[in-house]
Amino acid sequence: MPGPETQPTGSSAASSSASDVSIIDVLPQHRIDEASLWRYLQQHLDDFSGPASLRQFQGGQSNPTYLIQTPGKKFVLRKKPPGKLLPSAHLIEREYRILRALPDTEVPVPCARVLCEDASIIGTPFYVMDHVDGRVITNVTLPNLEPTDRRAIYTDYARVAAKLHSVDYKACGLGDFGKPEGYVARQLDRWSKQYLASKTEENADMNELMTWLAAHLPANDETAIVHGDYRIGNTILHPTEPRIIAVLDWELATLGHPLSDLAYACMFYRIAPSEMGSGGLADVDIAALGIPEEQEFLQLYCQFSGRERIADWPFFLSFAYFRMAAITQGVYARALQGNAADRRAIQYGEHAKGFAAAGRAMTRRGS
């Protein structure tokens, strides 16, 4: 699936083995001063020693992500992209902070090692985390796995979401990670502005979708840590077992409404396999694959989170489509400028239109 504007969708993985995510030579627009980087890491990481090599993960649409390999260890580097960035986009500092806050919870994350906010080292701020050995599978059908393993992975996918939303964000030092109220209204405002800042042509579907969402904000407000891009492709699976061992790509994480994460995850049930890179589950025989139906997935989430019901579901699904329309439009605009992290980003103009149209159709049913 696409990778967001300050996000993704497209996995900027902390893992490469047995994975859908390929590693390529560093793209020309993302080359950095490697000698400067090696000097910095030598000074700030006790277990870093050269010689080191640098390659780039192909697949993420947001922050360029690199694999650092030394004779004794692998690391992953995430940095801001080059060029002019949209307001509040690509906040790798926030991503680093939440990775440092979650290790003592039931949410598995890579170990974040060092944050460098000095742009003079490699041209932009960056952080380095440990490489996690496992599988990154971007296709939501989880091809080449057994039905029992697919069911187990999707069950764990629901469990990890519920555990994330149950984290005491104040206790883990994230009380000021976002505003505790009004998340949906703020997100609507933020992504509307991001969309308008990256708009390349008029889109009536998106205009109608933004108007409908603004007029139907849910009355019930909740606050939890939300990932912002929670999907199968942003997890690392155990090398052989059907369970999640790390959640990736936290740059959109904040304090917000947990149902926004849940709706984003379930949006893939309604996306056809051909609509984007890794596609969705619409018109797929998921029973034969062993993947839970959407309602069962929601029930699993409720079971793990202790929630009795899911309120305002049409709104949150429409909202998920809206965010993805804004995100993919940003990816497309960046591709036109030559700054996208993935060669396929130029295709995302059509993805943005598709998400907006799907969101508008959902609002009409929701009305």
C-alpha positions in Angstrom: 0.0 0.0 0.0 1.2 3.5 -0.5 3.3 5.2 2.0 2.2 8.5 3.4 3.3 11.9 3.0 4.6 12.2 6.4 4.0 8.7 6.5 3.4 6.1 4.3 2.3 3.5 3.4 5.1 1.5 2.0 7.4 0.0 4.5 10.5 1.8 5.6 11.5 -1.3 7.3 13.9 -2.0 10.1 14.3 -5.4 8.7 15.1 -6.9 5.4 15.4 -10.7 5.6 12.6 -12.9 4.1 10.8 -9.7 3.3 8.8 -7.9 0.6 11.0 -4.8 1.1 13.9 -4.6 -1.2 17.3 -2.9 -0.5 18.8 -0.9 -3.3 21.7 1.4 -3.9 21.1 4.8 -2.4 19.0 6.9 -4.8 20.8 9.9 -6.2 18.5 12.4 -4.5 19.0 10.7 -1.1 22.8 10.4 -1.1 24.5 11.6 2.0 28.0 12.3 3.3 28.9 8.8 4.4 32.3 9.7 5.9 30.6 12.3 8.1 28.0 9.8 9.2 30.6 7.1 10.1 32.5 9.6 12.1 29.4 10.6 14.0 28.3 7.1 14.7 31.8 6.1 15.8 31.5 8.8 18.5 28.0 8.1 19.6 27.5 4.3 19.4 29.7 2.1 21.5 29.0 -1.0 19.2 29.6 0.8 15.9 32.9 0.1 14.1 33.7 0.1 10.4 34.1 -0.6 7.7 30.4 0.2 7.1 28.2 0.2 4.0 25.0 2.1 3.3 22.1 1.0 1.2 18.5 2.2 1.0 15.2 0.5 1.6 12.9 0.7 -1.4 9.2 0.9 -0.7 8.7 3.7 1.8 7.1 7.0 0.5 8.1 9.2 3.4 11.4 9.5 5.3 14.3 7.9 3.4 15.4 4.8 5.3 18.8 3.2 5.0 20.5 -0.1 6.1 23.9 0.3 7.7 25.9 -2.8 7.7 29.2 -3.3 9.6 31.2 -6.5 10.1 29.5 -7.1 13.5 26.1 -5.5 13.4 23.3 -3.9 11.3 21.6 -0.6 12.0 18.7 1.3 10.3 18.9 5.0 9.7 15.8 7.2 9.2 16.2 10.8 8.0 14.1 13.7 6.8 13.9 13.9 3.0 15.7 16.6 1.1 14.0 19.7 -0.3 11.1 21.9 0.9 8.8 20.0 3.3 5.2 20.5 4.2 4.5 22.0 7.6 4.7 19.5 10.4 5.7 16.7 8.0 8.5 14.2 8.5 9.0 14.7 12.2 11.6 12.0 12.8 12.3 13.6 16.2 8.8 12.5 17.4 9.3 9.1 15.9 12.5 8.6 17.9 10.8 9.8 21.1 8.0 7.3 20.9 10.3 4.5 20.1 12.3 5.4 23.3 9.0 5.5 25.3 7.5 2.1 24.4 10.0 -0.6 25.2 8.6 -1.2 28.6 5.0 -1.7 27.2 3.4 -4.6 25.4 4.0 -2.9 22.1 7.0 -4.3 20.3 9.3 -1.7 18.7 12.9 -1.5 17.4 15.5 -0.2 19.8 16.2 3.4 19.0 19.8 4.3 19.6 20.7 7.9 18.8 19.0 11.0 17.5 21.0 13.6 15.6 19.3 17.0 15.2 22.4 18.6 13.7 21.7 18.9 10.0 25.3 19.6 9.2 26.2 15.9 9.7 24.3 14.4 6.7 22.1 17.3 5.5 19.0 16.7 7.6 18.2 15.4 11.2 18.2 11.7 11.5 18.1 8.8 14.0 19.6 5.3 14.1 17.9 2.2 15.5 18.9 -1.4 15.8 18.0 -3.6 12.8 15.3 -6.2 13.6 15.7 -9.6 11.9 12.3 -10.8 10.7 9.8 -10.6 7.8 8.2 -7.5 6.4 5.2 -8.5 4.3 3.5 -5.6 2.6 0.8 -7.6 0.9 -2.2 -7.8 3.2 -3.1 -11.2 1.9 0.1 -12.5 3.4 1.0 -14.7 0.4 2.9 -18.0 0.7 1.7 -18.5 4.3 -0.6 -21.2 5.7 -4.2 -20.2 6.6 -3.5 -20.9 10.3 -0.5 -18.5 10.3 -2.5 -15.8 8.5 -5.2 -16.0 11.2 -2.6 -15.9 13.9 -0.9 -12.9 12.5 -4.1 -11.0 12.0 -5.1 -11.9 15.5 -1.8 -10.5 16.8 -2.3 -7.5 14.6 -5.5 -6.7 16.4 -3.9 -7.5 19.8 -1.0 -5.1 19.3 -3.3 -2.3 18.2 -5.4 -2.8 21.4 -2.3 -2.9 23.5 -1.0 0.3 22.0 -4.3 2.1 22.6 -4.2 0.8 26.2 -0.8 2.2 27.0 -0.8 4.7 29.8 0.8 7.5 27.8 1.3 9.7 30.8 3.2 7.0 32.7 5.6 6.4 29.8 6.4 10.1 29.5 4.2 11.0 26.6 1.7 13.2 28.4 2.7 16.1 26.2 3.0 14.1 23.0 -0.2 15.6 21.7 -3.3 17.4 22.8 -5.6 15.0 24.7 -8.8 16.4 23.2 -10.1 17.2 19.8 -7.9 14.9 17.8 -10.3 14.3 14.9 -11.0 18.0 14.3 -7.3 18.8 14.4 -6.4 16.0 12.1 -9.1 17.1 9.7 -7.7 20.6 9.7 -4.1 19.4 9.4 -4.6 17.0 6.5 -6.9 19.4 4.7 -4.2 22.0 4.8 -1.5 19.4 3.8 -3.8 18.4 0.9 -4.3 21.9 -0.3 -0.6 22.7 0.0 0.2 19.8 -2.3 -2.9 19.9 -4.6 -2.0 19.6 -8.3 -5.6 19.8 -9.7 -9.2 20.2 -8.5 -10.8 17.1 -7.0 -14.6 17.3 -6.4 -14.6 14.1 -4.5 -12.0 15.4 -2.0 -13.8 18.7 -1.6 -17.1 16.9 -0.8 -15.4 14.5 1.5 -13.7 17.3 3.5 -17.0 19.2 3.8 -18.9 16.1 5.0 -16.4 15.2 7.6 -16.3 18.7 9.1 -20.1 18.5 9.4 -20.2 15.1 11.1 -17.5 15.1 13.8 -18.2 12.4 16.4 -19.4 13.6 19.7 -17.6 10.8 21.6 -13.9 11.7 22.2 -11.2 9.4 23.4 -7.4 9.7 23.9 -4.7 7.1 23.4 -1.4 6.8 21.6 -2.2 6.3 17.9 0.3 5.1 15.4 -1.2 6.9 12.4 -0.1 4.4 9.8 -1.0 1.1 11.4 -1.0 -1.7 8.8 0.5 -5.1 8.2 3.3 -3.6 6.1 4.5 -1.5 9.0 5.2 -4.5 11.2 8.0 -7.0 11.4 7.0 -10.6 11.8 9.0 -13.2 13.6 11.4 -15.0 11.2 9.4 -18.2 11.5 6.5 -17.7 14.0 3.2 -16.1 13.1 3.5 -13.1 15.4 4.6 -9.4 15.4 8.0 -8.6 16.9 8.2 -4.9 16.0 6.0 -2.1 14.8 7.6 0.4 12.4 7.1 3.9 10.9 5.9 6.0 13.9 6.4 9.4 12.4 2.6 10.1 12.5 2.2 8.9 16.0 0.5 11.2 18.4 -2.2 11.3 21.1 -5.5 10.8 19.4 -8.7 8.8 18.9 -7.9 5.0 18.9 -10.7 4.3 16.4 -8.8 6.3 13.8 -6.0 3.7 13.9 -8.6 0.9 13.8 -10.4 2.3 10.8 -7.2 2.8 8.9 -6.3 -0.9 9.5 -9.8 -2.0 8.4 -9.8 0.2 5.3 -7.8 -2.5 3.6 -10.8 -4.8 3.8 -12.5 -2.4 1.3 -9.6 -1.8 -1.1 -9.3 -4.0 -4.1 -6.0 -5.9 -4.7 -5.3 -3.8 -7.9 -5.9 -0.4 -6.5 -2.4 0.1 -5.2 1.0 -1.5 -4.8 0.2 -4.2 -2.2 -3.5 -3.9 -2.6 -6.3 -4.8 -0.2 -8.8 -7.6 0.6 -11.9 -6.6 -1.3 -13.2 -9.4 -3.5 -10.6 -11.7 -2.1 -11.7 -15.1 -0.6 -10.3 -14.3 2.8 -12.1 -17.2 4.5 -10.0 -19.6 2.3 -6.9 -17.6 3.2 -7.6 -17.9 6.9 -7.9 -14.1 7.4 -10.7 -12.9 9.7 -13.6 -11.0 8.3 -13.7 -7.3 9.2 -16.4 -7.9 11.8 -14.4 -10.6 13.4 -11.3 -8.4 13.4 -13.3 -5.7 15.1 -14.5 -8.2 17.7 -10.9 -9.3 18.3 -9.9 -5.7 18.9 -12.8 -5.3 21.3 -11.8 -8.5 23.1 -8.2 -7.4 23.5 -9.1 -3.8 24.5 -12.0 -4.5 26.7 -14.3 -2.3 24.5 -17.9 -3.2 24.2 -18.7 -1.7 20.8 -17.4 0.5 18.0 -19.2 3.8 17.6 -19.3 6.1 14.6 -17.7 3.5 12.4 -18.8 5.0 9.0 -17.3 8.4 10.0 -13.9 6.8 11.0 -13.8 4.8 7.8 -14.5 7.9 5.7 -11.9 9.7 7.8 -9.3 7.0 7.0 -9.9 7.4 3.3 -9.6 11.2 3.6 -6.2 10.9 5.3 -4.9 8.5 2.7 -6.1 10.8 -0.1 -4.2 13.7 1.5 -1.2 11.5 2.2 -0.9 10.1 -1.3 -1.4 13.5 -2.8 1.5 14.7 -0.8 3.6 11.7 -2.1 2.6 12.5 -5.6 3.5 16.2 -5.3 6.9 15.3 -3.9 7.5 12.9 -6.8 6.8 15.7 -9.2 9.5 17.7 -7.4 11.9 14.7 -7.6 12.1 14.3 -3.8 10.1 11.1 -3.3 11.6 8.2 -1.4 10.3 5.5 -3.9 10.5 5.4 -7.6 6.8 4.4 -7.9 5.6 7.6 -6.2 4.6 9.2 -9.5 1.7 6.8 -9.6 0.2 8.2 -6.4 -1.8 10.9 -8.0 -4.3 8.3 -9.2 -4.2 6.7 -5.7 -5.2 10.0 -4.2 -8.1 10.3 -6.5 -9.2 6.7 -5.7 -9.1 7.2 -1.9 -11.1 10.5 -2.2 -13.7 8.8 -4.4 -14.0 5.8 -1.9 -14.3 8.2 1.0 -17.0 10.2 -0.7 -18.9 7.0 -1.4 -18.6 6.0 2.2 -20.0 9.3 3.4 -23.0 8.9 1.2 -23.7 5.5 2.8 -23.0 7.0 6.2 -25.5 9.8 5.7 
